[in-house]
Structures are given as C-alpha cells and as structure tokens.
Amino acid sequence: MNPLISNLFYLSRPPWDSGITPPELLEFIDQHPAGRAIDIGCGTGTNLITLAEHGWQVSGVDFALLALYKARRKAKIANVKIDLHLGDASKLRGIKGKFDLALDMGCFHNLGEKKRDYLAQLDNILAPSGYWLIYAHLTPADGTPASHGLAPVDLASAQSRFDLIWRKDGTDKIGRDSVWALFQKK
Ligand SMILES: C[S@@+](CC[C@H](N)C(=O)[O-])C[C@H]1O[C@@H](n2cnc3c(N)ncnc32)[C@H](O)[C@@H]1O
C-alpha cells in the first residue's frame, strides 16, 4: 500500500473502517490508567476518539490525508481533542514521545522492508514500560514469502526490543490468519 492507494480507499468507506473499537483495545483501556497514546496508521480515528473519551491524550499518524481529514471531522463531532500527523509510520517525523501506548491496527503488516525502521522509531517514542498493542495479518504458515503480513522473523525482531505479554491468534472475516498481540518495552 502507498499513500495514493490508501487515499483512493478513503474516497469511500474502506472495508477495514468498521467504526467500532475492538474488544482488545477496550480491555486494555479497562486494565490500564489513562496516559498518552499514539495510533500508528490511525485511519479515520475511531480508536483515537475512544481513547480520548476515556481520558487519554492522543496522537495519530497516517500517510493518507483523506483519512486524517475524516478523523478530524469525527473528533470535532465527538467533541474530543486529537493530535494528527501526516507521515510515514516507519519515520514518525515530528512526533515527540513518550507514549504509554502505541496502537497499530493493520499498519505494521504493510511495511515490508521498513519494519525494522518502524520498530526503532517505536522504541524511541515509547515511555519506559510502554505498550505496543498490535493487530496484524500473518504471513502464510507454509513459509511462502509474502510482502504483506507479520512473519516469524518480524515477531523475533519485535521481541529483541519488547517483551511479549500476550498473543491471540485468529482469522479475520475473510479467513486470513491474523494475530492480536500486546508487547511491553523492555
Ligand atoms: C488497514 S488500515 C487500518 C486503519 C485503522 N487503524 C483502522 O483500524 O481503521 C491501515 C492504515 O494504515 C495506513 N498506513 C499504511 N502504511 C502506512 C505507512 N507506511 N505510514 C503511515 N500510514 C500507513 C493506511 O493509510 C491506513 O489508514
């Protein structure tokens, strides 16, 4: 995915844009005190708004301008303050930490070779003991190389910087293998 294609998706409502905050994030919110959160690949901001409504100070980054435009409009309607950045998730330019939570629903698995840069930036912006809550598609279990998805090597790379707190494997609504995972900065 590149910004042009992503913007094209946001001309209408993309298939992933359910407008519903997932139970995994709601559970996290229930179990942790409010702090600073960033949603990386925030799309139209549904989860930023939920976090803000629960007292979190929130920032979002996405490379699709149209998504950010929609997020700003939704936040205005919800009467919450959100801080939005147009930019690449693997660079996170202009974003000043430290965040207690970084949420990533469906962005990291798109990054291909840029995943290492992303993890280094994530490490920079997370507070000590900060969390990374991620939802991603998995690469094929038979090891077929794929440009999209979270591979075992990506998980190993993440675990060199972050402890894996829990992991929940499943399938998405069209049967793709996927995972929710919570990491904590070492
Ligand atoms: C599958 S969508 C999920 C959006 C949102 N997290 C949600 O759950 O509705 C992935 C989002 O990541 C953004 N994205 C993908 N690659 C990105 C990158 N390299 N830098 C910034 N945003 C990116 C896309 O524009 C898109 O909004």
The ligand as a Tripos MOL2 file, in Angstrom:
@<TRIPOS>MOLECULE
LIG
   27    29     1     0     0
SMALL
NO_CHARGES

@<TRIPOS>ATOM
      1 C1         -5.9240   -1.3980    7.3650 C.3       1 LIG1
      2 S1         -5.9190    0.3440    7.5820 S.3       1 LIG1
      3 C2         -6.3950    0.4460    9.3010 C.3       1 LIG1
      4 C3         -6.7580    1.8400    9.7260 C.3       1 LIG1
      5 C4         -7.1450    1.9570   11.2070 C.3       1 LIG1
      6 N1         -6.0700    1.5190   12.0730 N.3       1 LIG1
      7 C5         -8.3820    1.1640   11.4720 C.2       1 LIG1
      8 O1         -8.2970    0.1300   12.1460 O.co2     1 LIG1
      9 O2         -9.4570    1.5590   10.9850 O.co2     1 LIG1
     10 C6         -4.1870    0.7200    7.6180 C.3       1 LIG1
     11 C7         -3.9070    2.2070    7.7520 C.3       1 LIG1
     12 O3         -2.5010    2.3830    7.8110 O.3       1 LIG1
     13 C8         -2.1400    3.4460    6.9570 C.3       1 LIG1
     14 N2         -0.7520    3.1660    6.5220 N.ar      1 LIG1
     15 C9         -0.3060    2.0810    5.8450 C.ar      1 LIG1
     16 N3          1.0250    2.1660    5.6580 N.ar      1 LIG1
     17 C10         1.4120    3.3150    6.2460 C.ar      1 LIG1
     18 C11         2.6620    3.9650    6.3930 C.ar      1 LIG1
     19 N4          3.7840    3.4610    5.8920 N.pl3     1 LIG1
     20 N5          2.7040    5.1440    7.0530 N.ar      1 LIG1
     21 C12         1.5630    5.7010    7.5690 C.ar      1 LIG1
     22 N6          0.3510    5.1400    7.4490 N.ar      1 LIG1
     23 C13         0.2730    3.9640    6.8010 C.ar      1 LIG1
     24 C14        -3.1570    3.4360    5.8220 C.3       1 LIG1
     25 O4         -3.2790    4.6930    5.2030 O.3       1 LIG1
     26 C15        -4.4120    3.0150    6.5730 C.3       1 LIG1
     27 O5         -5.1200    4.1280    7.0610 O.3       1 LIG1
@<TRIPOS>BOND
     1     1     2 1
     2     2     3 1
     3     2    10 1
     4     3     4 1
     5     4     5 1
     6     5     6 1
     7     5     7 1
     8     7     8 2
     9     7     9 1
    10    10    11 1
    11    11    12 1
    12    11    26 1
    13    12    13 1
    14    13    14 1
    15    13    24 1
    16    14    15 ar
    17    14    23 ar
    18    15    16 ar
    19    16    17 ar
    20    17    18 ar
    21    17    23 ar
    22    18    19 1
    23    18    20 ar
    24    20    21 ar
    25    21    22 ar
    26    22    23 ar
    27    24    25 1
    28    24    26 1
    29    26    27 1
@<TRIPOS>SUBSTRUCTURE
     1 LIG1         1 GROUP 0 **** ****
